[in-house]
Amino acid sequence: MSDFGGELVRLMTERGVGVRQLARGLYVNPSHISNIRSGRSRPSAGLAKAIDDYLNAGGEFAALAGTTNDDIPLAAAWPCAGAAPVEAPVAPELVDYFQAQLAGHYTADMFLGPLHLIPTVQTQAELITSLAAAADAPVRRGLLDAGTAYAALLGWLYQDAGNLAESARWRDTTLSLAHRSGDQQLVSYALTNKAMLALDQGDGRAVVDFAEAAAAPARDLSPKTRLIALQHLAQGHAVLGDRAAVDRLLDQAAPLVARVDDEYLWGNSPKRTPHHVEMQRATCYGRTGKPQDAADAADLWDQIMDAMPETARRDNAVFRARQSAALARVPDPDRAVWAASEAASAVRATGSARLRREIRAIPKQAAAWSRTPAGRELRNIVAAVA
């Protein structure tokens, strides 16, 4: 393991990262980092992965530790995760504290992507669960509401990072906490979270089932919660190739955008994303597998992309990848390559496996011109991020 320590010293120096900074970022004792640097201690496989992620080492430290990043669930990367039991009474001010923290996490996700946020959000989610177990009502109810939102965010972060097994675990936790809270808005939101995961798994029927269950109590749902359920239902029908259902559902969703105004911190992308419903429509058209729908998707992306805020770096890159896939199918090789290159530039900065997956899917749409110079350029762009 002396090679590990030597490489750690080299890369920390290169990145300008000190022992205490790295220790804080990984939630470990600074003396443990010092011992690893000197070769006196051997890092766990999980800690080796965490070091890789923090220093953007591309798997170098996982390999030196005798494993690979793919071998290690992200949940194992931070060994101190897991909150100790909490004794009652629990201060009600903690509910406001966690709500305020949650708003910051949503903002940070747009800039940082999943890898830097997972350890913090997971530690807080587990702490909230411990607090809820010790709290009396109504503090427990407030903590369950907050815990549902934290679990949903954590499920999303793991999904974006490509760890679908951990995402599924936290999606289940989200639904469980939502039922315990007794809030119908949260139960519906938790079901759409399950639909979101099924969408990445390519299971259109499961997406439809979860989204239909989320939308079922329509009279009891806020405009935002119903909007989220309808857009996921449209995405499920897109995977099943049903454009007519997509248009019908998104036409129902469109008037709800202006009515989104509630106290919930979660699910606010309709308010912060320009042309939210048309972005959903373009994504759906690109998923049906039909040439005309791809052409219509390309036209919609042309109308949408210039209005996207620069702060949403990861989401904008995903949208560029989807635009590239639509342009590749049209076909418009030069613009497809340009859009793919724009998307690829954000991969390393965000650590988003979802973005990598979207980029890797583009060449399938470019089969008609794969042997051209543009086709070779596209393959090179994809290979660089695969």
C-alpha positions as CSV (number, residue, x, y, z in Angstrom):
1,M,0.0,0.0,0.0
2,S,3.0,2.3,-0.1
3,D,2.1,3.2,-3.7
4,F,-1.3,4.3,-2.5
5,G,0.2,6.6,0.1
6,G,2.7,8.0,-2.3
7,E,0.1,8.7,-5.0
8,L,-2.2,10.2,-2.4
9,V,0.5,12.7,-1.4
10,R,1.2,13.5,-5.0
11,L,-2.4,14.1,-6.0
12,M,-3.3,16.0,-2.8
13,T,-0.4,18.3,-3.5
14,E,-1.4,18.7,-7.2
15,R,-5.0,19.5,-6.2
16,G,-4.0,21.8,-3.3
17,V,-5.9,19.7,-0.8
18,G,-4.6,19.4,2.8
19,V,-5.0,16.5,5.2
20,R,-7.7,18.3,7.3
21,Q,-9.6,19.4,4.2
22,L,-9.7,15.8,2.8
23,A,-10.6,14.4,6.2
24,R,-13.5,16.8,6.5
25,G,-14.7,16.0,3.0
26,L,-14.7,12.3,3.7
27,Y,-16.0,12.5,7.3
28,V,-13.0,10.6,8.7
29,N,-10.3,11.5,11.4
30,P,-7.4,13.5,10.0
31,S,-4.9,11.2,11.7
32,H,-6.4,8.3,9.6
33,I,-5.6,10.2,6.4
34,S,-2.1,10.9,7.7
35,N,-1.5,7.3,8.4
36,I,-2.7,6.3,5.0
37,R,-0.4,8.9,3.4
38,S,2.6,7.5,5.3
39,G,1.7,3.9,4.5
40,R,1.0,3.0,8.2
41,S,-2.7,2.3,7.5
42,R,-4.6,0.5,4.8
43,P,-7.7,2.2,3.5
44,S,-11.0,0.2,3.2
45,A,-12.3,-0.3,-0.3
46,G,-15.1,2.2,0.5
47,L,-12.7,4.8,1.7
48,A,-10.5,4.3,-1.4
49,K,-13.5,5.0,-3.6
50,A,-14.4,8.1,-1.5
51,I,-10.9,9.4,-2.0
52,D,-11.2,8.7,-5.8
53,D,-14.4,10.7,-6.0
54,Y,-13.2,13.6,-3.8
55,L,-10.0,14.0,-5.8
56,N,-11.4,13.1,-9.2
57,A,-8.8,10.4,-9.6
58,G,-10.7,8.4,-12.1
59,G,-10.5,5.1,-10.2
60,E,-6.7,5.3,-9.6
61,F,-7.0,4.8,-5.8
62,A,-9.6,2.1,-6.0
63,A,-7.3,0.2,-8.3
64,L,-4.3,0.6,-5.9
65,A,-6.5,-0.7,-3.1
66,G,-7.1,-3.8,-5.1
67,T,-10.7,-3.1,-6.3
68,T,-12.6,-0.9,-8.7
69,N,-15.2,1.8,-8.3
70,D,-17.8,-0.5,-9.9
71,D,-17.2,-3.0,-7.1
72,I,-18.2,-0.7,-4.3
73,P,-21.7,0.6,-3.5
74,L,-21.6,4.4,-2.9
75,A,-23.2,3.8,0.5
76,A,-20.1,2.0,1.7
77,A,-17.8,4.8,0.8
78,W,-18.2,6.8,3.9
79,P,-17.7,4.5,6.9
80,C,-19.0,6.9,9.5
81,A,-22.5,7.2,7.9
82,G,-25.2,6.2,10.3
83,A,-26.6,8.3,13.1
84,A,-26.4,7.2,16.8
85,P,-29.7,6.9,18.7
86,V,-31.0,10.2,20.0
87,E,-32.7,10.7,23.4
88,A,-35.9,12.7,23.9
89,P,-36.9,15.4,24.0
90,V,-36.2,16.6,20.5
91,A,-36.3,20.4,19.9
92,P,-38.9,21.6,17.4
93,E,-36.4,24.1,16.0
94,L,-34.6,21.1,14.4
95,V,-37.4,20.8,11.9
96,D,-36.8,24.3,10.6
97,Y,-33.1,23.7,10.6
98,F,-33.3,20.6,8.4
99,Q,-35.8,22.4,6.1
100,A,-33.4,25.2,5.6
101,Q,-30.5,22.8,4.9
102,L,-32.6,21.0,2.3
103,A,-33.1,24.2,0.3
104,G,-29.4,24.6,0.1
105,H,-28.9,20.9,-1.0
106,Y,-31.3,21.4,-3.9
107,T,-29.3,24.4,-5.1
108,A,-26.0,22.6,-4.6
109,D,-27.2,19.7,-6.7
110,M,-27.6,21.9,-9.7
111,F,-23.9,23.0,-9.4
112,L,-22.1,20.0,-8.0
113,G,-24.0,16.8,-9.1
114,P,-24.3,13.8,-6.8
115,L,-20.9,12.6,-5.6
116,H,-20.0,15.6,-3.4
117,L,-23.6,15.7,-1.9
118,I,-24.3,12.1,-1.1
119,P,-22.3,11.8,2.2
120,T,-23.8,15.0,3.6
121,V,-27.4,14.2,2.7
122,Q,-27.2,10.6,3.8
123,T,-25.8,11.5,7.2
124,Q,-28.6,14.0,7.7
125,A,-31.3,11.7,6.4
126,E,-30.2,9.0,8.9
127,L,-30.0,11.6,11.7
128,I,-33.5,12.8,10.9
129,T,-34.8,9.2,11.2
130,S,-33.1,8.8,14.6
131,L,-34.6,12.1,15.8
132,A,-38.1,11.1,14.6
133,A,-37.9,7.9,16.6
134,A,-37.3,9.9,19.8
135,A,-39.6,12.9,19.1
136,D,-43.1,13.4,20.3
137,A,-45.9,14.6,18.0
138,P,-46.1,17.1,16.3
139,V,-42.3,17.4,16.1
140,R,-42.2,13.8,14.9
141,R,-44.6,14.7,12.1
142,G,-42.4,17.6,11.0
143,L,-39.3,15.3,11.1
144,L,-41.1,12.7,9.0
145,D,-42.0,15.3,6.4
146,A,-38.4,16.5,6.3
147,G,-37.1,12.9,6.3
148,T,-39.3,12.0,3.3
149,A,-37.8,14.9,1.3
150,Y,-34.3,14.0,2.3
151,A,-34.8,10.4,1.4
152,A,-36.2,11.4,-2.0
153,L,-33.3,13.7,-2.6
154,L,-30.8,10.9,-1.6
155,G,-32.7,8.4,-3.9
156,W,-32.3,10.9,-6.7
157,L,-28.6,11.5,-6.0
158,Y,-27.8,7.8,-6.0
159,Q,-29.8,7.4,-9.2
160,D,-27.9,10.3,-10.9
161,A,-24.6,8.7,-9.7
162,G,-25.6,5.4,-11.4
163,N,-26.1,3.3,-8.2
164,L,-29.6,2.1,-8.9
165,A,-29.6,-0.4,-6.1
166,E,-29.0,2.2,-3.4
167,S,-31.5,4.5,-5.2
168,A,-34.1,1.8,-5.0
169,R,-33.5,1.4,-1.3
170,W,-33.9,5.1,-0.6
171,R,-37.0,5.3,-2.9
172,D,-38.6,2.6,-0.7
173,T,-37.6,4.6,2.4
174,T,-39.2,7.7,0.9
175,L,-42.5,5.9,0.4
176,S,-42.4,4.4,3.9
177,L,-41.7,7.8,5.6
178,A,-44.4,9.4,3.4
179,H,-47.0,6.9,4.6
180,R,-45.9,7.4,8.2
181,S,-46.3,11.2,7.8
182,G,-49.8,10.8,6.6
183,D,-49.4,13.6,4.0
184,Q,-51.1,12.7,0.7
185,Q,-48.9,15.1,-1.2
186,L,-45.8,13.3,0.1
187,V,-47.2,9.8,-0.7
188,S,-48.0,10.9,-4.3
189,Y,-44.5,12.5,-4.6
190,A,-42.9,9.3,-3.2
191,L,-44.8,7.2,-5.9
192,T,-43.5,9.5,-8.6
193,N,-40.0,8.9,-7.3
194,K,-40.5,5.2,-7.8
195,A,-41.7,6.0,-11.3
196,M,-38.6,8.0,-11.9
197,L,-36.4,5.1,-11.0
198,A,-38.4,2.7,-13.2
199,L,-37.9,5.1,-16.1
200,D,-34.1,4.8,-15.8
201,Q,-34.6,1.1,-15.7
202,G,-36.5,1.2,-19.0
203,D,-39.7,-0.3,-17.5
204,G,-42.4,1.8,-19.1
205,R,-45.2,-0.2,-17.7
206,A,-43.9,0.2,-14.1
207,V,-43.5,3.9,-14.7
208,V,-47.2,4.1,-15.8
209,D,-48.3,2.0,-12.8
210,F,-46.5,4.1,-10.2
211,A,-47.5,7.4,-11.9
212,E,-51.2,6.4,-12.2
213,A,-51.2,5.5,-8.5
214,A,-49.6,8.9,-7.7
215,A,-52.2,10.8,-9.8
216,A,-55.2,8.7,-8.6
217,P,-56.4,11.0,-5.7
218,A,-56.6,13.9,-8.1
219,R,-59.0,16.0,-6.0
220,D,-56.6,15.8,-3.0
221,L,-53.5,16.8,-4.8
222,S,-51.9,20.2,-5.0
223,P,-51.2,21.6,-8.6
224,K,-47.5,20.7,-8.2
225,T,-48.0,17.2,-7.0
226,R,-50.6,16.5,-9.8
227,L,-48.2,18.1,-12.4
228,I,-45.4,15.8,-11.3
229,A,-47.6,12.7,-11.5
230,L,-48.9,13.7,-15.0
231,Q,-45.4,14.3,-16.4
232,H,-44.1,10.9,-15.2
233,L,-47.2,9.3,-16.6
234,A,-46.4,10.9,-20.0
235,Q,-42.8,9.7,-19.8
236,G,-44.0,6.1,-19.2
237,H,-46.3,6.2,-22.2
238,A,-43.4,7.6,-24.2
239,V,-41.3,4.5,-23.4
240,L,-44.3,2.5,-24.6
241,G,-44.4,4.4,-27.9
242,D,-47.8,6.2,-27.3
243,R,-47.4,9.8,-28.5
244,A,-51.1,10.5,-28.4
245,A,-51.1,9.7,-24.6
246,V,-48.0,11.8,-24.2
247,D,-49.7,14.9,-25.7
248,R,-53.0,14.3,-23.9
249,L,-51.2,14.1,-20.5
250,L,-48.9,17.0,-21.0
251,D,-51.7,19.2,-22.3
252,Q,-53.4,18.5,-18.9
253,A,-50.2,19.3,-17.1
254,A,-49.4,22.6,-18.9
255,P,-52.0,24.8,-17.1
256,L,-50.9,23.6,-13.7
257,V,-47.4,25.2,-14.0
258,A,-48.7,28.7,-13.3
259,R,-50.6,27.3,-10.2
260,V,-47.5,25.8,-8.5
261,D,-47.4,27.7,-5.3
262,D,-47.1,25.7,-2.1
263,E,-44.8,25.5,1.0
264,Y,-43.1,22.3,0.0
265,L,-39.4,22.6,-0.9
266,W,-39.3,19.5,-3.0
267,G,-40.4,19.1,-6.6
268,N,-39.9,22.8,-7.7
269,S,-38.3,22.2,-11.0
270,P,-41.5,23.4,-12.8
271,K,-41.0,26.8,-11.3
272,R,-37.3,27.1,-12.0
273,T,-37.2,25.5,-15.5
274,P,-38.3,27.6,-18.4
275,H,-40.6,25.8,-20.8
276,H,-40.9,23.0,-18.3
277,V,-43.8,21.1,-20.0
278,E,-42.3,21.5,-23.5
279,M,-39.0,20.2,-22.1
280,Q,-40.9,17.1,-20.9
281,R,-42.6,16.9,-24.3
282,A,-39.3,17.0,-26.2
283,T,-37.9,14.3,-23.9
284,C,-41.0,12.1,-24.4
285,Y,-40.9,12.5,-28.2
286,G,-37.2,11.4,-28.2
287,R,-38.2,8.2,-26.3
288,T,-40.9,6.9,-28.6
289,G,-38.4,5.5,-31.1
290,K,-40.3,7.0,-34.1
291,P,-38.5,9.1,-36.7
292,Q,-41.1,11.9,-36.9
293,D,-41.2,12.2,-33.2
294,A,-37.4,12.6,-33.2
295,A,-37.7,15.4,-35.7
296,D,-40.3,17.1,-33.6
297,A,-38.2,16.7,-30.5
298,A,-35.2,18.4,-32.3
299,D,-37.5,21.3,-33.2
300,L,-38.6,21.7,-29.6
301,W,-35.0,21.5,-28.2
302,D,-34.1,24.3,-30.6
303,Q,-36.8,26.5,-29.0
304,I,-36.0,25.5,-25.5
305,M,-32.3,25.4,-25.0
306,D,-31.5,29.1,-25.3
307,A,-33.8,29.8,-22.4
308,M,-32.2,27.4,-20.0
309,P,-30.4,29.1,-17.0
310,E,-26.6,28.6,-17.0
311,T,-26.6,27.6,-13.3
312,A,-28.3,24.3,-14.2
313,R,-25.1,22.9,-15.6
314,R,-25.9,19.2,-15.2
315,D,-29.5,19.4,-16.4
316,N,-28.5,21.5,-19.4
317,A,-25.9,18.9,-20.3
318,V,-28.5,16.1,-20.1
319,F,-30.9,18.2,-22.3
320,R,-28.0,18.7,-24.8
321,A,-27.5,15.0,-25.0
322,R,-31.1,14.5,-25.7
323,Q,-31.0,17.2,-28.3
324,S,-28.0,15.5,-29.9
325,A,-29.9,12.1,-30.0
326,A,-32.8,13.7,-31.8
327,L,-30.6,15.5,-34.3
328,A,-28.7,12.3,-34.9
329,R,-32.0,10.6,-35.9
330,V,-33.2,13.5,-38.1
331,P,-30.4,13.3,-39.4
332,D,-28.3,16.5,-38.8
333,P,-24.8,15.1,-38.2
334,D,-22.9,18.3,-37.7
335,R,-25.3,19.7,-35.1
336,A,-25.6,16.3,-33.4
337,V,-21.9,16.2,-32.9
338,W,-21.8,19.8,-31.6
339,A,-24.6,19.1,-29.1
340,A,-22.9,15.8,-28.0
341,S,-19.6,17.7,-27.4
342,E,-21.4,20.3,-25.3
343,A,-23.0,17.6,-23.2
344,A,-19.7,15.7,-22.8
345,S,-17.9,18.8,-21.4
346,A,-20.0,18.6,-18.2
347,V,-19.5,14.9,-17.4
348,R,-16.4,15.1,-15.3
349,A,-17.5,18.2,-13.4
350,T,-20.9,16.7,-12.3
351,G,-20.1,13.0,-11.9
352,S,-23.5,12.3,-13.3
353,A,-23.9,8.7,-14.5
354,R,-27.3,9.6,-16.0
355,L,-25.5,12.1,-18.2
356,R,-23.0,9.5,-19.3
357,R,-25.8,7.1,-20.1
358,E,-27.6,9.7,-22.2
359,I,-24.4,10.4,-24.2
360,R,-23.7,6.7,-24.7
361,A,-27.2,6.3,-26.2
362,I,-26.5,8.9,-29.0
363,P,-24.6,6.6,-31.5
364,K,-27.6,4.3,-31.7
365,Q,-29.5,7.1,-33.3
366,A,-26.7,7.9,-35.6
367,A,-26.5,4.5,-37.3
368,A,-27.4,5.9,-40.8
369,W,-24.2,8.1,-40.8
370,S,-21.9,6.2,-38.5
371,R,-19.2,5.7,-41.2
372,T,-18.9,9.3,-42.1
373,P,-16.3,11.7,-40.6
374,A,-19.0,13.1,-38.4
375,G,-19.9,9.6,-37.2
376,R,-16.3,9.0,-36.3
377,E,-16.1,12.3,-34.4
378,L,-19.3,11.4,-32.5
379,R,-17.8,8.0,-31.5
380,N,-14.7,9.7,-30.2
381,I,-16.7,12.1,-28.1
382,V,-18.7,9.2,-26.6
383,A,-15.6,7.0,-26.1
384,A,-14.0,9.8,-24.1
385,V,-16.8,9.8,-21.4
386,A,-18.0,6.1,-21.5
